[in-house]
Structures are given as C-alpha cells and as structure tokens.
Amino acid sequence: MQLLLLLSVSIIATCGLVYELAAGTLASYLLGDSVTQFSTIIGAYLFCMGIGSYLSRFIKQNLLDVFIQTEILVGIVGGTSSALLFILFPHIDSFRIVLYLIVSCTGILVGLEIPLLMNILKKQIEFQNLISRVFSYDYAGALLASIIFPLVMVPYLGLVRTSFFFGCMNVSVALVLCYVVRNELRFVRSLALQSIIVFLFLFMGILYSDSITNLAETDALGENIIYSVSSPYQRIILTRSNKAFKLYLNGNLQFNTNDEYRYHESLVHPLMCLYPSNPKHVLVLGGGDGLAAREILKYPSVKDITLVDLDYYMTNLFSTNPLLAKLNKKSLQSNHVKIVNDDAFVWLRSHIGKYDIIIVDFPDPSNYSVGKLYTDMFYRTMKKVTHDSTIVVVQSTSPLVAPKSFWCVNATLQSAGFNTKPYHTFIPSFGEWGYILASPSAIPDLFHSERLPDSLLYFTPTIFQQMLNFAPDMKTNTVNINKLNNQILVQYFEQEWSEYLH
C-alpha cells in the first residue's frame, strides 16, 4: 500500500498542475493577456491549495475514505473544468467569477490531498523519510505535467479532452485504492460506486470532447466550424458561411475571404512599388496563410521569398488543404518560397543575409508572446537583415479603435533607427486598419505604378495617396516606446480593444 500511495502522489501532482495549466491556457485563449491570466490563476490556485492544506488539520477520522472521496471530487471538478468554461463563456457576463470559482475549488481539493496522504503514511514511514519521499514523488509528477502538457496533451488531445483524461486519472487512483485497501475503508461500496459512475462520465467526455468543443466554439463564434486544431502555439479555427471562409487564431479573426484581398493588397503592393528598383529578395515574417506570398509572387522580378512562421500547423494547413491552397494560389508550394518554421526573433538573431523587402504580418499584440515581436529590440534585430534601400511594412492594428497602439508601433520603429511612413485603409471585416512603412533611409516618394499587377481588385496609386491621410480622431498624444522589459504596447492594445474583444 505504501508504494501505491506514493505513486498516487505523482499522479495527483501531474493532474493538479495540468488543471492549473489548462485553466491558464483557456483563460488566455478566451480573455487575452496571457501573463495576467496565468499570474492570477497560478496565484489563486496556490492560495487555495494553502486553504486546502489548512482544512486538512480538521480531518481526524476515516482518512483513507476522505482521501478517496477527495480524489473523486478533484476528478469531477478538474476533469469537467475546461468543457464547462468553454460552454459558459458566450453566455455569462461574470465569466471571470466562474473561472476563479472553478480554479479555487480545484485548488482547495488538491491542497487537501498531500496532507491527507502524509497523515495516512506517518504511522508506516519515519517522518523525515516521509517528507522527502512524498515531495520527491510530488515534484516528479509536476515535472511530468509541465513537459507533456505543451508538447503532447494540447497539440494532440486539446484542452477539453486533456482535462477529461486527467480527471479519469484522478478517479482511477480512487478506484484502485477502493480495491487495494477495501478492508480498511468504512464506506467502500459507496466510494467504489461513485468512482465507477464518475469515471464512466469522464470517459464519455473524452469520447465526445471534439463535439463539445465544436459546439462551444460554434456557439461563441456564431458560425459553422469546418476545421479546428490546437497547435503548441495557438487555437486555429476555420469557419465557413455560404462561400466565405474565416480564419480565427485564439478566437481573434485573422481574415475573411470576402475582403482579405483588401488587407493583403494594401499590405504588399505599396512597398513593392516604392522600392527603388525591381525587388528580388523578400522576407515575410508571419503570414503563414500564404496570402501575402500570393501577392508578392505577382511580381516577376522576385527571385526568392523566405517565409518565417512559428507554427508548422498553419503553414502545413495552408499548403495542403485544397480550399486554402486555392485561396493563396498555392503560393506556399512555389519553388520561389522557402518556409521556415521558427520563432522570428530567434531566427533573425542567427540569420545572415539582406533583403530588399520585409513584410511583417504578425497577429495583433494581444499578449506578451506576440508583443515581443513589436519591441524596439526586435526591430533592431530585424535591421541587421536590411540594407540602405530595404523597405519594411508592419501591420499595426487599427489607428481608429487603437490609436495609442498604432502610434506606439510607429514610435518604436523610429526608436530602432527606421524612417517611417504610416498609412491606413478600410477593410469591412476589421474596420479602419493601419500599416507602417519603414526603412533605414528615407522612404522614396516615387511610386512605380507600372509595376502594379493587372489582377488587383482594390489597390491603386490613387487609393494609396488617400491611405496616407489621417483624420484627427486617428491621432494621439505622445506614446511610449514598446520595450521588451515592459511591453507597453500589450497594455495599450488591451485597454483600447477590451470592449470589442471581450
């Protein structure tokens, strides 16, 4: 029994940390600002574990029965947490209250487990050895959870199935103990029956996790989901309405096929026509959907495009899916395009080479992992792969909804030694949207309209001149530089977009 109880410590620790990580990941996905969500959830969870540990002092009798009952409760609360939060998110205004209530309940129950186990084992193991052995197994379980959660569970099972799976693990501990120590239990039949019922319920949750997730996301988005996957970096959802497709990353709209051409033509063609000579070497940072590459390939002078996108799931999806490959005109399959699945920051630090054109098409800076790609340090690193004539464009969110965010990007580029020229356009799915041209030297005024491809649906030289004018309500007072150690841009973005995104 000793070994079984000690092994259960590792399982308990693994399950407990997974519930904590799942809650933090889900909160980041649904609410944004990953640092705030993870910090507050971890803090609340640990505090409630302390409450659970304190409450254990009042449990004097039937320790094994209480421990098994606790395992069952942890399994049902933690196991159903992700599914419950997904389903409730679109329907309740007080979502954060429900989130922290579930986290608190899980924390209190997990906090009960180790003290109960130690009280059970203290008569069998010398106290000094008991402490070291229990915590050794506990920390080993925590290490296991921290490794398998991002590398295995989220990419291959998803958050909902992962929670159900580890709920089953908790209840499995209860089931095994009901059999092994049955003679020492006062309520063995009741506990065994509860364990079986809860285990079957959670196992059904594992089987129907995809249906639950699709139902919840369809309800939240109000659209028909035709594809969804959780990569190690983000939740990717593709929806279809009539003939239009929409791509969502972590719940945020990335494009709508009804008007994505407006976004990508405005992103690519201004700097391709402002570059002093015919551009040959192009770098795309982000843009894993291949839509920017599609526009670049319309220029016969382009010899090579290096596309650096962190997420293999994205580039593979838009390379192999027939509908999406048709949308980007198979740009990611072109011999001119080299795909690099790496963190752009890391890749730039080690890369040697110069580019005529650099297109920076990252998601909006809604969290710190993306916000680092808008910092002065990132732009200084990017400057190493430019020459004097290089022109860069950075998608820079909405100057109307988020003027501080937009002009913060502009100021940060300037602080890194770039000359800038901001512009904006109207995209029905997004509203007014902004971009910033940047170059180590002065950005040319001469627009080579003869280079423009004939197949464009929106962009013209006349429209570009209109894009350069900003109304007073798109301007703002002085903004701070976005630095790696403070990431003020993420705070600006959260403040300005909060009423629209949550």
URQUI-V970489 format. One record per residue. N is the residue number from 1. RES is the residue in three letters. PHI is phi in whole degrees, -180 to 180 (* if undefined). PSI is psi in whole degrees, 0 to 359 (NA if undefined). BURIAL is b if it has 9 or more other C-alpha atoms within 8 Angstrom, else e. Layout:
N,RES,PHI,PSI,BURIAL ; N,RES,PHI,PSI,BURIAL
This chain:
1,MET,*,325,e ; 2,GLN,-53,306,e ; 3,LEU,-62,319,e ; 4,LEU,-61,316,e ; 5,LEU,-67,322,b ; 6,LEU,-68,321,b ; 7,LEU,-64,325,b ; 8,SER,-65,334,b ; 9,VAL,-61,315,b ; 10,SER,-63,317,b ; 11,ILE,-64,316,b ; 12,ILE,-60,314,b ; 13,ALA,-64,318,b ; 14,THR,-61,311,b ; 15,CYS,-62,315,b ; 16,GLY,-61,316,b ; 17,LEU,-69,324,b ; 18,VAL,-63,317,b ; 19,TYR,-61,320,b ; 20,GLU,-65,313,b ; 21,LEU,-66,321,b ; 22,ALA,-64,318,b ; 23,ALA,-64,317,b ; 24,GLY,-65,317,b ; 25,THR,-65,316,b ; 26,LEU,-65,319,b ; 27,ALA,-64,320,b ; 28,SER,-65,320,b ; 29,TYR,-65,316,b ; 30,LEU,-86,327,b ; 31,LEU,-111,346,e ; 32,GLY,79,183,b ; 33,ASP,53,73,b ; 34,SER,-59,323,b ; 35,VAL,-64,314,e ; 36,THR,-63,314,e ; 37,GLN,-63,311,b ; 38,PHE,-65,319,b ; 39,SER,-63,312,e ; 40,THR,-71,323,e ; 41,ILE,-69,316,b ; 42,ILE,-62,317,b ; 43,GLY,-62,313,e ; 44,ALA,-64,319,b ; 45,TYR,-64,313,b ; 46,LEU,-66,320,b ; 47,PHE,-61,317,b ; 48,CYS,-71,331,b ; 49,MET,-61,321,b ; 50,GLY,-62,320,b ; 51,ILE,-62,316,b ; 52,GLY,-61,317,b ; 53,SER,-62,319,b ; 54,TYR,-65,318,e ; 55,LEU,-65,335,b ; 56,SER,-63,338,b ; 57,ARG,-67,339,e ; 58,PHE,-89,357,e ; 59,ILE,-96,110,e ; 60,LYS,-111,334,e ; 61,GLN,-123,160,e ; 62,ASN,51,49,e ; 63,LEU,-61,318,b ; 64,LEU,-65,319,b ; 65,ASP,-61,315,b ; 66,VAL,-66,321,e ; 67,PHE,-62,314,b ; 68,ILE,-65,319,b ; 69,GLN,-61,321,b ; 70,THR,-63,318,b ; 71,GLU,-59,318,b ; 72,ILE,-64,316,b ; 73,LEU,-66,318,b ; 74,VAL,-61,317,b ; 75,GLY,-60,316,b ; 76,ILE,-74,320,b ; 77,VAL,-72,308,b ; 78,GLY,-68,321,b ; 79,GLY,-66,325,b ; 80,THR,-94,357,b ; 81,SER,-59,311,b ; 82,SER,-65,316,b ; 83,ALA,-62,316,b ; 84,LEU,-63,316,e ; 85,LEU,-67,319,b ; 86,PHE,-59,314,b ; 87,ILE,-69,321,b ; 88,LEU,-78,335,b ; 89,PHE,-51,312,b ; 90,PRO,-73,348,e ; 91,HIS,-108,345,e ; 92,ILE,-125,141,e ; 93,ASP,-78,330,e ; 94,SER,-94,46,e ; 95,PHE,-61,320,b ; 96,ARG,-62,325,e ; 97,ILE,-64,315,e ; 98,VAL,-64,317,b ; 99,LEU,-57,308,b ; 100,TYR,-74,336,b ; 101,LEU,-66,315,e ; 102,ILE,-66,315,b ; 103,VAL,-60,318,b ; 104,SER,-66,315,b ; 105,CYS,-61,316,b ; 106,THR,-62,316,b ; 107,GLY,-61,316,b ; 108,ILE,-62,315,b ; 109,LEU,-66,317,b ; 110,VAL,-65,323,b ; 111,GLY,-64,334,b ; 112,LEU,-72,330,b ; 113,GLU,-64,306,b ; 114,ILE,-63,313,b ; 115,PRO,-59,321,b ; 116,LEU,-62,315,b ; 117,LEU,-61,318,b ; 118,MET,-65,323,b ; 119,ASN,-68,326,b ; 120,ILE,-69,321,b ; 121,LEU,-89,349,b ; 122,LYS,-66,338,b ; 123,LYS,-84,348,e ; 124,GLN,-107,337,e ; 125,ILE,-128,139,e ; 126,GLU,-58,141,e ; 127,PHE,-54,314,e ; 128,GLN,-62,316,e ; 129,ASN,-68,325,e ; 130,LEU,-60,311,b ; 131,ILE,-59,310,b ; 132,SER,-65,319,e ; 133,ARG,-71,316,b ; 134,VAL,-62,313,b ; 135,PHE,-73,333,e ; 136,SER,-63,313,e ; 137,TYR,-67,323,b ; 138,ASP,-63,311,b ; 139,TYR,-70,327,b ; 140,ALA,-64,319,b ; 141,GLY,-65,321,b ; 142,ALA,-65,320,b ; 143,LEU,-62,316,b ; 144,LEU,-59,315,b ; 145,ALA,-62,317,b ; 146,SER,-66,335,b ; 147,ILE,-86,311,e ; 148,ILE,-78,336,b ; 149,PHE,-62,305,b ; 150,PRO,-78,331,b ; 151,LEU,-90,333,b ; 152,VAL,-123,305,b ; 153,MET,-67,307,b ; 154,VAL,-66,312,b ; 155,PRO,-65,324,b ; 156,TYR,-102,333,e ; 157,LEU,-110,329,b ; 158,GLY,85,165,b ; 159,LEU,-66,317,b ; 160,VAL,-66,311,b ; 161,ARG,-66,324,b ; 162,THR,-59,314,b ; 163,SER,-64,315,b ; 164,PHE,-61,319,b ; 165,PHE,-61,313,b ; 166,PHE,-75,336,b ; 167,GLY,-62,318,b ; 168,CYS,-62,323,b ; 169,MET,-62,315,b ; 170,ASN,-59,313,b ; 171,VAL,-70,331,b ; 172,SER,-62,321,b ; 173,VAL,-58,315,b ; 174,ALA,-63,317,b ; 175,LEU,-62,313,b ; 176,VAL,-63,317,e ; 177,LEU,-66,324,b ; 178,CYS,-58,327,b ; 179,TYR,-84,313,e ; 180,VAL,-68,319,e ; 181,VAL,-111,30,b ; 182,ARG,-57,328,b ; 183,ASN,-74,344,e ; 184,GLU,-101,0,e ; 185,LEU,-97,141,b ; 186,ARG,-85,325,e ; 187,PHE,-120,48,e ; 188,VAL,-60,317,b ; 189,ARG,-66,316,e ; 190,SER,-63,315,e ; 191,LEU,-66,319,b ; 192,ALA,-64,317,b ; 193,LEU,-64,316,e ; 194,GLN,-59,316,b ; 195,SER,-61,316,b ; 196,ILE,-65,315,b ; 197,ILE,-63,313,e ; 198,VAL,-66,320,b ; 199,PHE,-61,315,b ; 200,LEU,-64,321,e ; 201,PHE,-62,313,e ; 202,LEU,-68,324,b ; 203,PHE,-65,322,b ; 204,MET,-63,324,e ; 205,GLY,-61,320,b ; 206,ILE,-60,315,b ; 207,LEU,-65,325,e ; 208,TYR,-108,20,e ; 209,SER,-61,318,b ; 210,ASP,-63,318,e ; 211,SER,-65,319,e ; 212,ILE,-64,314,b ; 213,THR,-64,314,b ; 214,ASN,-63,320,b ; 215,LEU,-62,314,b ; 216,ALA,-66,316,b ; 217,GLU,-72,324,b ; 218,THR,-63,319,b ; 219,ASP,-64,318,b ; 220,ALA,-69,318,e ; 221,LEU,-88,337,e ; 222,GLY,69,25,e ; 223,GLU,-137,160,b ; 224,ASN,-80,116,e ; 225,ILE,-85,125,b ; 226,ILE,-107,346,e ; 227,TYR,-159,138,e ; 228,SER,-152,145,b ; 229,VAL,-157,148,b ; 230,SER,-104,112,b ; 231,SER,-87,175,b ; 232,PRO,-63,348,b ; 233,TYR,-116,336,e ; 234,GLN,-166,165,e ; 235,ARG,-96,122,b ; 236,ILE,-108,123,b ; 237,ILE,-130,133,b ; 238,LEU,-118,126,b ; 239,THR,-118,161,b ; 240,ARG,-136,133,b ; 241,SER,-137,114,e ; 242,ASN,56,243,e ; 243,LYS,-101,0,e ; 244,ALA,-96,142,b ; 245,PHE,-112,148,b ; 246,LYS,-130,140,b ; 247,LEU,-110,129,b ; 248,TYR,-119,133,b ; 249,LEU,-116,120,b ; 250,ASN,51,39,b ; 251,GLY,83,357,b ; 252,ASN,-103,131,e ; 253,LEU,-64,129,b ; 254,GLN,-103,320,b ; 255,PHE,-161,158,b ; 256,ASN,-125,126,b ; 257,THR,-64,345,b ; 258,ASN,-66,331,e ; 259,ASP,-143,13,b ; 260,GLU,-61,333,b ; 261,TYR,-62,327,b ; 262,ARG,-63,315,b ; 263,TYR,-63,309,b ; 264,HIS,-77,328,b ; 265,GLU,-66,320,b ; 266,SER,-70,330,b ; 267,LEU,-72,317,b ; 268,VAL,-95,314,b ; 269,HIS,-73,330,b ; 270,PRO,-58,310,b ; 271,LEU,-75,334,b ; 272,MET,-66,330,b ; 273,CYS,-95,346,b ; 274,LEU,-90,339,b ; 275,TYR,-60,136,b ; 276,PRO,-56,321,e ; 277,SER,-124,181,e ; 278,ASN,-67,120,e ; 279,PRO,-68,142,b ; 280,LYS,-118,320,b ; 281,HIS,-117,119,b ; 282,VAL,-123,137,b ; 283,LEU,-116,129,b ; 284,VAL,-115,121,b ; 285,LEU,-105,118,b ; 286,GLY,86,209,b ; 287,GLY,66,35,b ; 288,GLY,-66,349,b ; 289,ASP,-79,351,b ; 290,GLY,77,5,b ; 291,LEU,-77,324,b ; 292,ALA,-67,319,b ; 293,ALA,-61,324,b ; 294,ARG,-57,316,b ; 295,GLU,-70,321,b ; 296,ILE,-63,321,b ; 297,LEU,-68,354,b ; 298,LYS,-76,353,e ; 299,TYR,-103,113,b ; 300,PRO,-64,341,e ; 301,SER,-73,341,e ; 302,VAL,-70,121,b ; 303,LYS,-92,323,e ; 304,ASP,-152,146,b ; 305,ILE,-126,122,b ; 306,THR,-101,118,b ; 307,LEU,-110,116,b ; 308,VAL,-108,109,b ; 309,ASP,-133,131,b ; 310,LEU,-62,324,b ; 311,ASP,-97,108,b ; 312,TYR,-60,325,e ; 313,TYR,-59,321,e ; 314,MET,-68,306,b ; 315,THR,-65,325,b ; 316,ASN,-68,318,e ; 317,LEU,-60,314,b ; 318,PHE,-82,355,b ; 319,SER,-93,325,b ; 320,THR,-108,333,e ; 321,ASN,-72,123,e ; 322,PRO,-58,318,e ; 323,LEU,-66,318,e ; 324,LEU,-77,325,b ; 325,ALA,-65,326,b ; 326,LYS,-67,322,e ; 327,LEU,-63,316,e ; 328,ASN,-92,12,b ; 329,LYS,55,38,e ; 330,LYS,56,33,b ; 331,SER,-62,325,b ; 332,LEU,-76,350,b ; 333,GLN,-96,357,e ; 334,SER,-67,144,e ; 335,ASN,-67,341,e ; 336,HIS,-81,347,e ; 337,VAL,-106,126,b ; 338,LYS,-110,120,b ; 339,ILE,-96,129,b ; 340,VAL,-121,115,b ; 341,ASN,-93,93,b ; 342,ASP,-157,161,b ; 343,ASP,-67,125,b ; 344,ALA,-59,322,b ; 345,PHE,-62,311,b ; 346,VAL,-64,317,e ; 347,TRP,-64,316,b ; 348,LEU,-63,324,b ; 349,ARG,-62,325,e ; 350,SER,-103,356,e ; 351,HIS,-87,141,e ; 352,ILE,-117,125,e ; 353,GLY,155,161,e ; 354,LYS,-125,146,b ; 355,TYR,-126,147,b ; 356,ASP,-76,319,b ; 357,ILE,-128,136,b ; 358,ILE,-128,122,b ; 359,ILE,-111,116,b ; 360,VAL,-104,104,b ; 361,ASP,-123,60,b ; 362,PHE,-85,160,b ; 363,PRO,-61,165,e ; 364,ASP,-62,152,e ; 365,PRO,-78,64,b ; 366,SER,-86,351,b ; 367,ASN,-149,171,b ; 368,TYR,-74,334,b ; 369,SER,-69,330,e ; 370,VAL,-89,325,b ; 371,GLY,-58,332,b ; 372,LYS,-64,337,b ; 373,LEU,-82,3,b ; 374,TYR,-119,14,b ; 375,THR,-88,164,b ; 376,ASP,-63,325,b ; 377,MET,-65,320,b ; 378,PHE,-64,316,b ; 379,TYR,-67,326,b ; 380,ARG,-67,322,b ; 381,THR,-65,318,b ; 382,MET,-64,328,b ; 383,LYS,-63,337,e ; 384,LYS,-66,338,e ; 385,VAL,-103,18,b ; 386,THR,-107,160,b ; 387,HIS,-117,182,b ; 388,ASP,-58,327,e ; 389,SER,-94,355,b ; 390,THR,-56,138,b ; 391,ILE,-118,135,b ; 392,VAL,-116,147,b ; 393,VAL,-128,138,b ; 394,VAL,-124,122,b ; 395,GLN,-69,135,b ; 396,SER,-137,32,b ; 397,THR,62,192,b ; 398,SER,-90,123,b ; 399,PRO,-74,347,b ; 400,LEU,-88,310,b ; 401,VAL,-78,322,e ; 402,ALA,-129,65,b ; 403,PRO,-63,323,b ; 404,LYS,-62,317,b ; 405,SER,-62,314,b ; 406,PHE,-61,309,b ; 407,TRP,-75,340,b ; 408,CYS,-65,318,b ; 409,VAL,-62,317,b ; 410,ASN,-61,313,b ; 411,ALA,-66,324,b ; 412,THR,-69,319,b ; 413,LEU,-61,317,b ; 414,GLN,-64,322,b ; 415,SER,-67,337,b ; 416,ALA,-89,4,b ; 417,GLY,98,16,e ; 418,PHE,-99,143,b ; 419,ASN,-83,142,b ; 420,THR,-127,157,b ; 421,LYS,-145,100,b ; 422,PRO,-78,152,b ; 423,TYR,-153,170,b ; 424,HIS,-153,164,b ; 425,THR,-154,169,b ; 426,PHE,-101,127,e ; 427,ILE,-124,117,b ; 428,PRO,-50,320,e ; 429,SER,-73,336,e ; 430,PHE,-114,338,e ; 431,GLY,89,208,e ; 432,GLU,-71,127,b ; 433,TRP,-128,145,b ; 434,GLY,-117,153,b ; 435,TYR,-138,159,b ; 436,ILE,-134,123,b ; 437,LEU,-83,144,b ; 438,ALA,-147,150,b ; 439,SER,-157,148,b ; 440,PRO,-61,332,b ; 441,SER,-115,182,e ; 442,ALA,-62,138,e ; 443,ILE,-76,128,b ; 444,PRO,-61,148,e ; 445,ASP,-90,335,e ; 446,LEU,-71,120,e ; 447,PHE,-103,117,e ; 448,HIS,-85,81,e ; 449,SER,-66,339,e ; 450,GLU,-66,342,e ; 451,ARG,-80,339,e ; 452,LEU,-58,131,e ; 453,PRO,-65,153,e ; 454,ASP,-76,342,e ; 455,SER,-87,6,e ; 456,LEU,-70,144,e ; 457,LEU,-99,341,e ; 458,TYR,-134,308,e ; 459,PHE,-74,133,b ; 460,THR,-141,163,e ; 461,PRO,-59,323,e ; 462,THR,-65,316,e ; 463,ILE,-63,323,e ; 464,PHE,-63,320,b ; 465,GLN,-62,324,e ; 466,GLN,-69,327,e ; 467,MET,-63,335,b ; 468,LEU,-80,349,b ; 469,ASN,-95,131,e ; 470,PHE,-115,130,b ; 471,ALA,-71,158,e ; 472,PRO,-57,328,e ; 473,ASP,-77,359,e ; 474,MET,-101,1,b ; 475,LYS,-105,165,b ; 476,THR,-148,170,b ; 477,ASN,-76,187,e ; 478,THR,-56,136,e ; 479,VAL,-121,161,b ; 480,ASN,-85,159,e ; 481,ILE,-77,140,b ; 482,ASN,-83,105,b ; 483,LYS,-105,156,b ; 484,LEU,-63,328,b ; 485,ASN,-84,351,e ; 486,ASN,-129,332,e ; 487,GLN,47,57,b ; 488,ILE,-62,333,b ; 489,LEU,-61,320,b ; 490,VAL,-62,322,b ; 491,GLN,-69,317,e ; 492,TYR,-57,311,b ; 493,PHE,-61,314,b ; 494,GLU,-62,317,b ; 495,GLN,-65,317,e ; 496,GLU,-79,328,b ; 497,TRP,-98,355,b ; 498,SER,-56,317,b ; 499,GLU,-73,344,e ; 500,TYR,-94,328,e ; 501,LEU,-94,332,e ; 502,HIS,-121,NA,e
